[in-house]
Amino acid sequence: MAAPQSDLPLSPLKTVAVVGLGTMGTGIAEVLARAGREVVGIDISEAAAVQAVTALEASTARAVRRERLTEQERADVLARFRTSTDLAAAADADLVIEVTPESYDIKQQVFRALDGIVRPDTVLATGTNALSVTRLAADSAHPERVLGLHFFNPAPAMKLVEVVSSVLTAPAAVGAVTNLALDLGKEPVAVGDRPGFVADGLLFGYLNQAAAMYEAKYASREDIDAAMRLGCGLPMGPLALLDLIGVDTARTVLEAMYAESRDRLHAPAPILKQLSEAGLTGRKSGRGFYSYEAPGSASVVRDALTPLSGGTGTPGRPVRSVGVAGSGTMASGIAEVFAKAGHEVVLAARSEEKAQAAKARIGKSLARSVDKGRMTAEAAASTLDLITPSGSYDSFAEVDLALEAVAEDLEVKQQLFAVFDKVCKPGAILATTTSSLPVVACARATSRPQDVIGMHFFNPAPAMKLVEVVQTVLTADDVHATVRELCEKIRKHPVDCGDRAGFIVNALLFPYLNNAVKMVQEHYATLDDIDAAMKLGGGYPMGPFELLDVVGLDVSLAIEKVLHREFRDPGLAPAPLLEHLVAAGCLGRKTGRGFREYARR
């Protein structure tokens, strides 16, 4: 069905009314006023209107102090903003942006009232991120002028704006609002009408899975949040982000997403309902997944769930020397980390030549650190001297910790653990760096499964702070205590998790990546728009398709298959497009082509 034609103008939208002066509405009003628009802020609450003016005065005063505005510019911005408690104040607006609570009844009431107040050519935009723009438009007297305009919080700082068209929206309205977003210094992304749109559609599924992971007591809230910040470079952990967004808001968005998709990954985790109905909605109430100093505060305070400092209390085993098995990037990176911390390292590979090459790679890495002023030449030399390359695993006879970083193949790892069992001394800890295979299967290849544990480092190991410490049901407590203590000595952040597919990071990251592939497969949005949406709207360091091409599509597909096999959830089935690209040999940057094409080196 073609969008209806209309006489809506493409002229600049000079006067804008913002209906609803909560945090988001106030932020949008500030962005508009600072960009030279005349802004009418409307709220039924006189207190909210006063608070909006106070907030604008405070933020512009800060901008003057930071020399981002002059006093005259500040005065001009404040003069362009006026408030009212009467919707009739929107009569002369070229554009009305509605930012009221996420309720069809409230929003439809506003749109019906506006039909009798504004000019026929005034564009009406809803700021919803969960409700159907089409349903709101259909209830309006002029559905062709209704669209979605989804800003991200905090609106003055966040670059992304999603411009949402329904099948009823006139192209002229979309064009006018898109031009406005560009004038505001924002990055507009054009999307169709479905709950969550692009950014929240991907983000809330991930947040929901994190809530379910916590509810299942798989990992602590602190470890889940630390894992995603340190393992993926995200600005906030998922549970802290849910508290910021509002647990009740997240539940509303997920309910809308599930109603449309029927994907179980969108069905709100029961804990979201429990917290919402108890009034524990996050920062705004002073308590959600975490406890806060006061309602509205960002300062987390200790509560009954806060872990005690000072470790587990179980005495560990001494670890002076470490054996690292493997000759690839991960093995050499881990060997470098241990040597930098003062441990003697035996770096063993299938041949002396491979081991020597791995040590040479470490030498180059240390030289780069010297060039960047991160360590002295003497420190680099003494670090390299601590590493002994070897072409035989027999050289692990006296190590206190033997750690494998070989191919992600269970049979290969099990064979190696059988070798460790024969050559390593009694009491040595045996560890695997697997990211997706069962640690207990490696343990069962030995006669001492109590000494086996997972230590999942992230690539590149010298730079990445996170280590997932994976206990099996057979791992001894003193082994776990030793490894946690060791992680801290080598300046890594350990997080505890059980022995199940994906651990924390991959179990949350790869379904999100898979859902991004499904969006492209369904022609809902382009690669570029999705990558831009997640970087600009979610603060992600890389968009999902950039990340998939870096990780490797074959590696990503293998992890997706492991997750799907373990959890048996239809929503975790690998996207067919991902399978097709792997079958075609398009594996990402390493082959020169994945979701995008890359210049051959």
N, C-alpha and C positions, 0 to 999 in steps of 0.2 A: 504494500500500500504506500503510495507516494505521500510525502508530507504536503499538507495543504498550502497553497499559495496565499499570500496575504499582503496587505499594504503596509505592514510594519516597516518602519524606517530603518535605514542602516546608519543614521546620524549618530554622533557620539551620545552616550547616555550621561548627561551632565548632572541631573538631579536624581539622587538615589534615596529611597526610603528603606531603612532596615527595621524589620518588625521582629522584636524579641531582643532584649538587651542583656542577655546573659554573657558569659565569657566570650563565646563565639561571635555573637552579634556585635558586641562592643569592639572586638578585634577587627571585624570586617568594616565597621564604621570608621575606625582609625585609619585603616588602609585606604579607604575611599577618600577621606578628608585630606590625608597627606598627599594624595595624588591629584588634588585640585577639584574634587567633586563636591557639590553641595549635598549635605547628608542630613536626613531627618531620621532620628532614632526614635522608634515608637515602642512603648511597652505599657501594658495595663497597670504595671506597678510604678508608682511615682518614685519609690525608693530605688528601683532598678535604673530608672532614667537618671536620677541623681548620681548613682554609683557609676554609671557609664561616663558621665561628664568628669567625675573625679578621676576615673581611670585614665581618660584621655589627657587630662591636665598633668597627671603624674608621669605618664609615658613620654609626653612631649617635653616635659621638664628634664627628664633623663636624657633625651635626645639632644637638648641644648647643652647640657653639661658635658656630653660626649662629643660635642661640636658636630653633630649630624644635622642640626637645625639651628638657624639663627633665632634670636628673640622675635624678630618680625615675622619670620616664617611660622613660628609657633603660634603667634597671635592670629595669623591668617587661618591656620588649621583649626584653631578653636572657634573662630568666627564662622567657619563653614559648617559647624556641627550644632544642630539644635535638637531638642527632644520634645516629645509630646506623649500624652497617655491616650490620645484620640487617633484612631485609625484614619480619620478624615484628613489628618495632616499629610497623608500620602497623595493627596489629590493632584498635585502638580508634578509628581515624580515621573521620570522617564523609565525608571526601573524600580521594582520593589523586590527586595530580597527577604524572604520569610525565614526566620531562624527560631521558630517556636519549638516546644517539646515534641518528641517523636510520637505523635498521635494523629491518626487520620482525622478524628473528630475536630481537634484543635486546628489543624492545618486547613481542613476543608471549610471550617467556619471563617477563617481569615480570608481564604480565597473568594468565598461567596460574598463577603462584605466588601472586598476590594473591587469586585465586579461592578458594584454600584457607586464606587468612589473615583477610581482612576479613569484616565482617557482610554479609548479603545486600542490605541497604539502603544500603551505602556506595557513593557515586558514584565512578566511576573516570574520570579525564580524562587524555588524552594531549596533550602539548604540541607534537606534530608540526606542521610547516608544509608537509610534502611527501608524507607517506604517507597511505594510505586509512584513515580512521577506521572505515569500514564493515568493512573487512577485519580490523582489530584487534578490533572489537566481535564479529564473527561467530565469532572464535576463543575468545571468553570464555564462561564458563558462564552469565553473566547479561548478554547483549548490550544489554539495555534500559537498563542503568546506565552504559554507556560512551559518552563523547562527547569532542569536542576542545575544548581550552581553550588558545588560542594567544595568549600574551603577546608583547610586542615588547621588544627589547633597547635600552637598559637598562630592566628591568621597573619599578623604582621611579619612573622619570621618564616613561615612555611611557604615555599614557592609554588606548590602544586595547587591547581584548581581543576576539578573535573566538571566539564560542561556536558550535561546529560540531556539528550534528546529523547522524546517519546515519538511514536509514529505519527502523532498529531502536531508536533512542533514545526513551526514555519522556519525555513532556512534563514530568513532575515533576522529572526530573533536570536538564533544560534550565532550568526555572524556578528551581530551587535555586541552580544555578551562576550564572545571570544576576543573581539577587539578591545573591549573594556579590560579583560583580564590581562592582555598584553600591555595595555597602558598602565596597569597597576604594578607592572614588573613581575607578573606571575607567569607560570608555564601552564597554559591551558591544554588539557587532554580531552579529546572528544570521545564520549562513551555512550553506549546504549543504556536503556532503562532496565536494570536488574539489581536486586538488593546488594548493597555493598559496593556496586560499581567495580572499578579495577582494584584500587589500593585496599579498601576495606574488605572487598571480596576475598582477597588473598590474605590480608592481615588477620581477620577475625577467625578464619579457620585455624590458623596457626595458634592464636591466643587460646582458642577453645581446646585444642589438643594439649596445650601446656597446662590448662586448668584441670583437664582430665588426668594428666600425668601426675599432678600434685595430689589430686583427690584419691588416686589409686595408691598413694604413699610410696611411689616408685623412687622419688627423690624429694629432698627438702625444697621449700620455696626459694631459699637462698642459693642452693646449688643449681636449680633450674635456671634462675635468672643469671647467675654468674656464667653458666655454661653458654648461654646464648649471647651474652655480651662479649665474653672473651673468645669463644669459639667461632663466632660469626661477625664480630665487630659491630654489633647492634648498639644503638645509643642507650637502650633500656632493656631489661629483661622482661619477658612476657607477663609475669604476674604483677610486677611493679607497673607495667603499662596498663594492665586491666584496672588497677586501682586509680591510675591517673584518668583514664577514659571514663570510668564509672562502671562498676560491675553490672548495674541495672541497665545502663546504655548498651553494654556489650551483649547482654542477654536479649535485649530488644532487636538488635541488629541480627544476631544469630537466629532468632525465631523467624525473622523475615526471610533470611537466606535459606533456612531449612524448609520453610513453607513452599519456596519455589523449587529448590534443587532436590529435596528429599535425600540429600547426601548425609549419611550419618555423621560425617566429620563436621557438619554444620549444626547438628542437633545440640543445643546448649548443654554443656556438662552440668549434671545435677547440682554441683557445688555453686554454680552461678545463681541458680534459683534460690538455694538455701541462704546464701549471703544476701541476695537482693531482698528476700522477704523478711530477713532479720534486720534490715536497715543498714547492713554492713556493706555500703556501696563503694568503698574506696576512700581516697583522700578527702572527698567532699564531706564524708560523714565522720572522718577521723579513724576509720577502721575498715579494712577489707581483707585482702590476703595478708597485709601487714597492718601494724598499728602505728598511728601517727600522733605527733605531739598535740595536735588539736584539729578540729574539722577545718579542712582547707589547707592544712600544713603539708609541706613536702618532707618534713623531718621524720624519719622512721625511728620509733622508740622500741626498746626491748619489750617483749611479751613472753607468754608461756612457751611459745614455739621457737623463740630465738635460741640458736645453738650455743652451748657453753664454749668458751674459749679454752685453749690448753689441751686440745687433742682428746683422744678416746680414753686415756688413762691406762690403756694396755701397753706394757713395755714392748718395744720393737726389737728387731735383730740388728746387729751392726752391719753397715754396708760401706766397705772401703773401696772395693774393686767391682767393676761392672763389665759384663760381656755383652756386646751388641752384635747380633747376627743379621747380616744383610750388607749390601753394598750400594743401595740406591740413595735417593735424596733424603728419605726419611731416616734411614739407618745412620747416614753420616751426620745428619742434623742432630739426632739424639745423642750420638757419641760426642759431638761438639759440646752439647749442653752439659753432659756429665763431666767432661774434662775441664770446662770452664769453672765448674763448681769444685774442682780439686780432686776428683775421683780418677783413679787409674782405670783406663778403659782398654779392653781387648776388643778390637774390631775385626770380626771374623767373617769371611765370605767363602764361596765355593772354590776360590782359587786365590793364590797369593797376589796375582796381578790385580784382581778385582778389589781385594782389600787395600792394596797400595793406592789404587786409583781413588778409592773412597777417602783414604787419608789425605790424598792430594787435594780433593775437593774441599775437605775441611780446612786445609792450609790456605786455600784461596779465600774461603769465607772469613777466616781470621784476618787475613791481609786486608780485606775490605773494611773490617772493623777498625783496623789500625789506621787506614786511610781516612776514615770518617771520624777519627779521634775518640772512638769508643773504648779502645784499650791500647796499651803501649806495645811496642814491638817486642819487648822482653816478656810481657805477659802472654802475648800470642805464641812466642817460641816455647815458653814453659808449658802452655796448654797443649800444644802439639806434641811435646815430648811425653805427655801422659798417655798418648794413644799408641797402642801397639797393634799393627796390622797382622793378620794371620790368615793362612789359607786352610786352617783346620779348626773344627769346633773342639778338638781335644784341648785347645788352649784355654777353654773355659773351666778347666779342672779346679782352679782355686778362686774363681770369682764368687762374690756374695750375692750378686743379682745377674741372672742371664735373661736378656730381653731380645725377642725376635722382632725384626722389621722386614720380613720377606714378603713375597707375593701374597695377595689376598685370596688364598686358595687353601681350603681347609685340609685337604690331603697333604699338601706341602708343609703346612704348619704342624700337623700331627706327627709327621715323620721327624720334623726338627725337634719337637718336644720329646719324642722317644730318644733322640740323640742326647738332648740335655739331661734326661733322666739317667743315662749311662755315664756321662762325663762329669756332670756337676757334683760337687761335694754335698754330703748331707747337710740340710739346713739352708742351702742356697735357695733364694727366691727365683721362681721361673715366671716370666711375664710375657704377655703378647700385646702387640700394638694394634691388633685387629680393630676395625671400625664397624664391622657388621657381622662377623662370624661368632658362634657361641664359644665363649671362653672355656666353658666346662668340657667341651669336646676336646680342646687342647689338653686340659687337665687329665682327662681320662686316658690320654695316650701315655701317661706317666704312672709310676708306682707311688707317687706322692702328690695326689691332687690337692692336698691341703696347702701346698707350697705355691700353687699356681694362682695368678691374678692377672687382670687386664690393666694395662697402662696405655690408654689411647691418647697419644700426642697428636697435635694438629700441625699441619704443614704451612709454613716452614717452622720446624721445631725450635730453632734458636729464637725466633721472634714471637711465636704464639705462646701465650701464658697458660692456656688451659691444658689440664690432663684429666681425662675421665678415668677414675679408679673403679674398676669393675670387679666386684666380688661375686664368686659363684656360691652355691649353697655348700660347697666343700672347702672354701678358702678359710684358713685359720685366722683368728682375730689378730695374732701378732704379725702376720704377714700384711694384713690390711693396715695396721698401725705403722709398720715400717715404711710402707710405700707412701702413705700420706705424709709422714715426717720427711721422707726423702724428697718428695715433690717440693716441699717448702724449702729444703736446703738447696735445691737446684733452681730456686726462684720461680717455681710454677705454682699455679692455683689448682689444687685438687678438688674435684667434685665427686661425690659418691653416687654410684648407681648400680642396679642389679644387672644380671647377665641376661639381657634380652635384646632383640634386634634393634639396632640403631642407637642404643644407649639413650642419652638425653638429646644431644645436638642433632644427629642424623635423623632420629625419630621425629623431630619437630621440623627440621629444615627441608627434608626431601619431599614430604607430602605438599608443602608450600610450593616447592619448585615444580612438582608434578601438576599442581592445580594451575600454575602459570602456563604450562604447556597446553593444558586443556582449554584455557581461555583463547589461545592463538588458534588451536585446532578448531574451535567452534566459531572462529572469525568474529569474536566479540571485541577484541582489541589487537593492535599491532605489537610486535616485539618492542619497538622503540617506545611506544606509549606505556607499555607495562613496565619496562625498565625505568623510564622516567618517573612513573607514578610511585614506584617503590623507593626510589632514591630520594625524590623530592617530597613525597607524602609520608613515607615511613622512616626516613633517615637511614636507609640501608646503604652500606658502602658500595655495593654493586647491585644492579638489577638482576632478576632471576636468570635471564638468558645470558648475560655476561658471565654470571657465576657458573651456570651449567657448562658453558664452553670452556671455562678455565678448569673446572673439576674433571671434565671429560664426560661425554654423553654415555659412553659404555660403562664407566664407573657409576654414574648416576642411575642408569637403568638397573645395574646389578643390585644396588642398594634398595631401589624401589621394589625389586622382585623379592628381596629378603624380607622387607617390611610387610609386603602383601602376603607372603607365605606364612609369616609368623602371626600376624594379627587377623588375617582372613576377612578384612574389611573391604567391600567392593570399592569404596572410595580411594583405597590405596593402590588399586590396580594401575600399573604403568600406563601413561597416556599413549595411545597407538602411534601418534606422531613421533614420540621419543623412540619407540621401537623401530619405526620405519627409518629414521635417520641413522640409528646404530647399524641396522641391516645394510644400509647404503654405504657404510664406512665413513659417514660424516660424524666424527667423534669430538669435534671442537677444535680448539687452537692447535692441539698436537698434530692434527691432520690437515690443518689449513681451512677446514670448513666444518661448521656445526650448525647452530641456528644462524650464524653469520659467516661470512667469508673473511679470511685473514691472509695477509701477504706472506708468502713463503720466505723463510729466512735463508 
